[in-house]
Amino acid sequence: FARIISSRSRPIVLHLDDIQHADQYSLDLLRRILSDIKGYSSILFVGSFRSNELSEEHPVNGFTTKLERNGTPISNIHLGGIDLASVTALVSNSLRIVPRYCKDLSREVYRRTDGNPL
């Protein structure tokens, strides 16, 4: 299916967030889809999850292992927390205001998110 609806002139990016909440059946379906599109550069899958919510037995670990065994290329990017200065810059840029005017808001955002960039 994915090969039919995509091409080099119409690439697809599929992003699924919080896949740590996906059940085994959903991950198996996704693995089959990704295995079927292996080698087609017009499709990019981005799966994001919170690694601190995964045990060693978590289905996401088996999902990635099976994909790798099948020859599907996988890249892992770990996003760590960002510091208060970076949160301030993000808030400042997002709201288009000078950083010194959003310091209180930035501190609150940082406190609530613990620097999580997502």
C-alpha positions as CSV (number, residue, x, y, z in Angstrom):
1,F,0.0,0.0,0.0
2,A,2.7,2.5,1.0
3,R,4.6,1.9,-2.2
4,I,1.5,2.7,-4.3
5,I,0.8,6.0,-2.7
6,S,4.3,7.4,-2.6
7,S,7.0,8.1,-5.2
8,R,10.2,10.1,-5.5
9,S,8.1,13.0,-6.7
10,R,5.6,12.5,-3.8
11,P,7.6,11.3,-0.8
12,I,5.9,10.5,2.5
13,V,7.0,11.1,6.0
14,L,5.1,9.0,8.6
15,H,5.7,10.2,12.2
16,L,4.2,8.3,15.1
17,D,4.7,9.8,18.5
18,D,4.7,8.0,21.9
19,I,4.9,4.5,20.3
20,Q,5.7,3.2,23.8
21,H,1.9,3.2,24.2
22,A,1.4,1.0,21.1
23,D,0.3,-2.6,21.7
24,Q,2.0,-5.6,20.2
25,Y,-0.5,-6.0,17.3
26,S,-0.1,-2.4,16.2
27,L,3.7,-2.7,16.3
28,D,3.5,-6.0,14.3
29,L,1.4,-4.2,11.7
30,L,3.8,-1.3,11.5
31,R,6.8,-3.6,11.2
32,R,5.1,-5.4,8.3
33,I,4.5,-2.1,6.6
34,L,8.0,-0.9,7.2
35,S,9.5,-4.2,6.1
36,D,7.5,-4.0,2.8
37,I,8.8,-0.6,2.0
38,K,12.4,-1.4,2.7
39,G,14.7,0.1,0.1
40,Y,12.2,2.7,-1.1
41,S,13.7,6.1,-0.4
42,S,10.4,7.9,-0.9
43,I,9.1,6.9,2.5
44,L,10.6,7.9,5.9
45,F,9.2,6.6,9.1
46,V,9.9,8.5,12.3
47,G,8.9,6.8,15.5
48,S,9.4,8.6,18.8
49,F,9.1,7.2,22.3
50,R,10.1,8.0,25.8
51,S,13.0,5.6,26.6
52,N,12.6,6.1,30.3
53,E,9.2,4.4,30.0
54,L,10.6,1.3,28.4
55,S,11.6,-1.9,30.2
56,E,13.9,-4.4,28.5
57,E,10.9,-6.6,27.8
58,H,8.9,-3.7,26.2
59,P,7.4,-4.5,22.8
60,V,9.1,-1.5,21.2
61,N,12.5,-3.1,21.8
62,G,11.4,-6.3,20.0
63,F,9.9,-4.1,17.2
64,T,13.2,-2.4,16.5
65,T,15.2,-5.7,16.8
66,K,13.0,-7.4,14.3
67,L,13.3,-4.5,11.8
68,E,17.0,-4.5,12.1
69,R,17.1,-8.3,11.6
70,N,15.0,-7.9,8.5
71,G,17.5,-5.4,7.1
72,T,15.5,-2.2,7.6
73,P,17.9,0.6,8.4
74,I,17.3,2.3,11.7
75,S,18.9,5.4,13.2
76,N,18.5,6.2,16.8
77,I,18.6,9.8,18.0
78,H,18.5,10.4,21.8
79,L,17.0,13.7,22.8
80,G,18.1,14.8,26.2
81,G,16.7,17.6,28.3
82,I,17.5,21.1,27.3
83,D,18.7,23.7,29.8
84,L,16.9,26.8,31.0
85,A,18.7,29.1,28.6
86,S,17.6,26.9,25.6
87,V,14.0,26.9,26.9
88,T,14.2,30.7,27.1
89,A,15.5,30.9,23.6
90,L,12.7,28.5,22.4
91,V,10.0,30.5,24.2
92,S,11.4,33.8,23.0
93,N,11.6,32.7,19.4
94,S,8.1,31.1,19.5
95,L,6.5,34.2,20.9
96,R,8.7,36.6,19.1
97,I,9.6,38.6,22.2
98,V,12.9,39.6,23.7
99,P,14.2,36.8,26.0
100,R,14.3,39.1,29.1
101,Y,10.5,39.6,28.8
102,C,9.8,35.8,28.9
103,K,12.1,34.7,31.7
104,D,9.3,33.9,34.2
105,L,7.3,32.0,31.6
106,S,10.5,30.1,30.5
107,R,11.2,29.1,34.1
108,E,7.7,27.8,34.5
109,V,7.9,25.9,31.2
110,Y,11.3,24.4,32.3
111,R,9.9,23.5,35.7
112,R,6.9,21.7,34.2
113,T,8.7,19.9,31.4
114,D,12.1,19.3,33.2
115,G,13.7,20.5,30.0
116,N,12.0,17.9,27.7
117,P,12.3,19.3,24.2
118,L,9.1,17.7,23.0
